[in-house]
Amino acid sequence: MNSIQTLLSNIKSKPKKCRFQCPSDTFKSKPKDTIRSKYDITKVSPFKKKKSQNQVPKHGHELRGIDGAVHTFITKTCSPNVYSPLISNKYMMIQFFPQDHIISNFRKSNISFIFQLFRLPILNDLDTERSFKQYGGKYNDMQFFKSKSRPNQSACGRSKLKSHFRQLFIDALGESKSKVEKLAGVYVISVLKVPVNGDQENFVKNEFKKLINNICSKQKSTNVNKKSKKMISQKPIKLGPTLGQVQYSYKIGNLKDNRTRFPYIKMSELTQCK
């Protein structure tokens, strides 16, 4: 018993020393006032939006869209039966709103695209879609027939489809060497079929060239503008209720942001529509 007490007393009186020591001062904590992030010393240049009618887009991502509320308005109101397209073939129909049109106030780039994909057929082929609808055999209840696969069925498919058409337009614009200031405006592209090989892509590119040449040529451009004004006079566009849904800046909640989303907007025209 005495030996146990002696052992315990030795342990309490002589604590063991740690054999590991800090190698340097690198692991010592620093005062909070000296800790700085690399973002604290980074100077961000103010955002400036280029406003140029002569700016030539060189990449597909430079062809942006318009405001979501105006996009919905165009989809519901400006059908091809009311505003006839300038180009119509088995791959696409294109309606053009020039830069002096009220719709062009809400474009985010000099040349803006609006895509309508709801007319795409099943399996990217109109004849196949008709066969699907006429078929009533024993395999009609299979998942393959119920899924009705289309090129725009997934978000990835829609993104690739839009990028594909934008790039074909960029290629056609680079080969045509036309004046870009006459091409400024909003293009509503109703996709009817997706080109899947080189011959089909060349066909779509040539159609884009025809569209560009028609708009840029003096006589055709005048006809387009007159045609647009004539259609507007027959059925004027009333954006009054839609203007209240448009988001004019990048403001989120209480966070203010003075940048405008639409570099080509003319507020004097919009005030007359209210």
C-alpha positions in Angstrom: 0.0 0.0 0.0 2.8 2.4 0.9 4.5 1.7 -2.4 1.4 2.6 -4.4 1.0 5.9 -2.5 4.7 6.7 -3.1 4.3 6.0 -6.9 1.2 8.3 -7.1 2.9 11.1 -5.3 5.9 10.9 -7.6 3.6 11.1 -10.6 1.9 14.2 -9.3 5.1 16.0 -8.2 7.0 15.3 -11.4 4.9 15.8 -14.5 6.3 14.6 -17.8 7.6 17.3 -20.2 6.4 17.3 -23.8 9.3 16.4 -26.2 7.7 18.2 -29.2 8.3 21.9 -29.6 7.0 24.4 -32.2 9.6 24.5 -35.0 9.1 28.2 -35.8 6.8 31.1 -35.4 4.8 30.2 -38.5 2.1 28.5 -36.5 1.6 31.2 -34.1 -1.7 33.0 -34.4 -1.6 36.6 -35.7 -3.7 39.4 -34.4 -7.0 39.8 -36.2 -6.3 43.3 -37.3 -3.3 42.2 -39.4 -5.1 39.3 -41.2 -6.2 40.5 -44.7 -7.8 38.7 -47.6 -6.4 39.1 -51.1 -9.7 40.5 -52.1 -9.3 43.4 -49.7 -6.4 44.8 -51.7 -7.9 44.0 -55.1 -9.1 47.1 -57.0 -12.1 46.4 -59.2 -12.5 48.6 -62.1 -16.1 50.1 -62.6 -18.3 48.2 -64.9 -18.8 50.0 -68.2 -21.2 48.7 -70.9 -20.2 49.4 -74.5 -22.9 51.1 -76.5 -21.8 51.0 -80.1 -23.9 50.2 -83.2 -20.8 49.2 -85.0 -19.7 46.6 -82.6 -19.2 43.3 -84.5 -19.9 40.2 -82.4 -17.1 37.6 -82.8 -18.4 35.0 -80.4 -21.8 33.4 -79.8 -22.0 34.6 -76.2 -22.0 38.2 -77.4 -25.5 37.6 -78.9 -27.6 38.1 -75.8 -31.3 38.2 -75.3 -33.9 40.6 -73.9 -35.8 41.1 -70.7 -37.8 38.1 -69.6 -41.1 39.9 -69.3 -40.8 41.3 -72.9 -39.7 37.8 -74.1 -43.0 36.4 -72.7 -45.0 39.2 -74.3 -43.4 38.5 -77.7 -44.1 34.8 -77.5 -47.7 35.3 -76.7 -48.5 38.3 -78.9 -46.1 38.5 -81.9 -46.9 35.2 -83.7 -45.6 34.6 -87.3 -49.2 35.0 -88.5 -49.3 38.6 -87.2 -45.7 39.6 -87.8 -44.5 37.7 -90.9 -41.0 36.3 -90.8 -38.3 37.5 -93.1 -36.8 34.0 -93.5 -38.8 30.8 -93.4 -37.5 27.3 -94.2 -37.6 23.8 -92.8 -35.0 24.7 -90.1 -36.2 28.0 -88.8 -38.4 31.1 -89.1 -36.9 34.5 -88.3 -38.8 37.7 -87.4 -36.8 40.9 -87.2 -37.5 44.0 -85.1 -35.1 46.8 -86.2 -33.4 49.1 -83.8 -36.1 51.8 -84.1 -38.8 49.4 -83.0 -40.0 49.7 -79.4 -39.1 46.0 -78.7 -35.4 46.8 -79.4 -35.3 49.1 -76.3 -35.0 46.0 -74.2 -32.2 44.2 -76.0 -29.0 43.5 -73.9 -26.7 43.5 -76.9 -26.5 45.3 -80.2 -27.8 42.2 -82.0 -30.1 40.2 -79.7 -31.6 36.7 -80.2 -34.9 35.3 -78.9 -35.3 31.5 -79.4 -38.6 29.8 -79.5 -38.2 26.0 -79.3 -41.7 24.7 -78.8 -42.2 23.9 -82.5 -39.4 21.3 -82.5 -40.7 17.9 -83.6 -40.2 14.5 -82.0 -36.7 13.1 -82.7 -36.0 16.2 -84.7 -38.0 15.0 -87.7 -41.5 16.1 -88.7 -42.3 12.9 -90.6 -41.3 10.8 -87.6 -43.6 12.9 -85.4 -46.5 12.3 -87.7 -45.7 8.5 -87.6 -45.6 8.6 -83.8 -49.1 10.2 -83.7 -50.6 7.8 -86.2 -49.1 4.7 -84.5 -51.5 2.8 -82.3 -49.9 -0.6 -82.0 -49.1 -2.8 -79.0 -45.9 -0.9 -78.3 -47.7 2.4 -77.8 -47.6 2.0 -74.0 -43.8 1.7 -73.9 -41.8 4.4 -72.2 -40.0 5.3 -75.4 -43.3 6.4 -77.0 -44.4 8.2 -73.9 -41.2 10.2 -73.5 -41.5 11.9 -76.9 -37.8 12.8 -77.1 -37.0 16.2 -78.6 -33.8 18.2 -79.0 -35.1 20.7 -76.4 -36.1 18.2 -73.9 -33.2 18.8 -71.5 -31.6 22.0 -70.3 -28.3 20.9 -71.7 -29.9 20.2 -75.1 -31.5 23.7 -75.2 -28.2 25.3 -74.3 -26.3 23.5 -77.0 -29.0 24.2 -79.6 -29.0 27.9 -79.0 -25.2 28.0 -79.0 -25.2 26.1 -82.3 -27.4 28.6 -84.0 -25.6 31.6 -82.6 -22.3 30.3 -83.9 -23.7 29.7 -87.3 -24.9 33.3 -87.4 -21.5 34.5 -86.3 -19.9 32.5 -89.1 -22.3 33.9 -91.7 -21.8 37.4 -90.4 -18.0 37.1 -90.7 -18.2 35.8 -94.3 -20.8 38.4 -95.5 -18.8 41.5 -94.4 -21.9 43.6 -94.1 -22.4 46.8 -92.1 -23.4 45.8 -88.6 -25.2 49.0 -87.7 -28.0 48.0 -90.0 -28.3 44.6 -88.4 -29.0 46.1 -84.9 -32.2 44.9 -83.4 -34.0 41.8 -82.1 -34.2 38.5 -84.0 -37.0 36.1 -83.0 -35.8 32.7 -84.2 -38.4 29.9 -84.2 -36.4 26.7 -84.5 -38.2 24.0 -86.5 -35.3 21.5 -86.9 -31.8 21.3 -85.7 -29.0 20.8 -88.3 -27.0 17.7 -87.4 -24.4 17.4 -90.3 -22.2 19.6 -92.4 -24.6 20.0 -95.3 -27.5 21.1 -93.1 -25.2 23.5 -91.2 -24.1 25.1 -94.5 -27.7 25.4 -95.5 -28.6 27.3 -92.3 -25.5 29.4 -92.7 -26.5 30.4 -96.2 -29.9 31.3 -95.0 -28.4 33.6 -92.4 -26.3 35.2 -95.2 -29.5 35.8 -97.2 -31.1 37.4 -94.1 -28.1 39.6 -93.5 -27.8 40.7 -97.1 -31.6 41.5 -97.3 -31.4 43.7 -94.2 -28.2 45.4 -95.1 -29.0 46.2 -98.7 -30.5 49.6 -99.0 -33.7 48.7 -100.9 -34.4 45.6 -98.8 -33.7 47.4 -95.5 -36.1 50.2 -96.4 -38.8 47.6 -97.3 -38.2 45.9 -93.9 -38.6 49.1 -92.0 -41.7 50.1 -94.0 -43.1 46.6 -93.5 -42.5 46.8 -89.8 -44.2 50.2 -89.5 -47.2 49.0 -91.6 -47.6 46.0 -89.4 -47.4 48.2 -86.3 -50.0 50.5 -87.6 -52.4 47.6 -88.3 -51.9 46.1 -84.8 -49.8 48.4 -82.5 -47.9 46.8 -79.7 -49.1 47.8 -76.3 -46.4 47.3 -73.8 -48.1 49.3 -71.0 -48.9 46.4 -68.6 -45.6 44.7 -69.4 -43.4 47.8 -68.6 -44.3 47.4 -64.9 -42.8 43.9 -64.9 -39.5 44.9 -66.6 -36.4 44.9 -64.4 -34.4 47.9 -65.5 -31.3 47.4 -63.3 -29.4 44.7 -61.5 -30.9 45.7 -58.1 -31.6 42.8 -55.7 -33.6 43.5 -52.7 -32.1 46.4 -50.8 -28.8 46.1 -52.7 -28.7 49.1 -55.1 -27.0 48.9 -58.5 -27.1 51.8 -60.9 -26.0 49.8 -63.9 -28.6 49.5 -66.6 -29.5 46.2 -68.2 -30.4 47.7 -71.5 -27.6 49.9 -73.0 -29.8 50.9 -76.0 -32.9 51.9 -74.2 -34.8 55.2 -75.0 -36.9 56.2 -72.0 -38.6 58.9 -74.0 -40.3 56.3 -76.2 -41.3 54.2 -73.2 -43.0 57.1 -71.5 -45.3 57.6 -74.5 -46.4 53.9 -74.2 -47.6 54.2 -70.6 
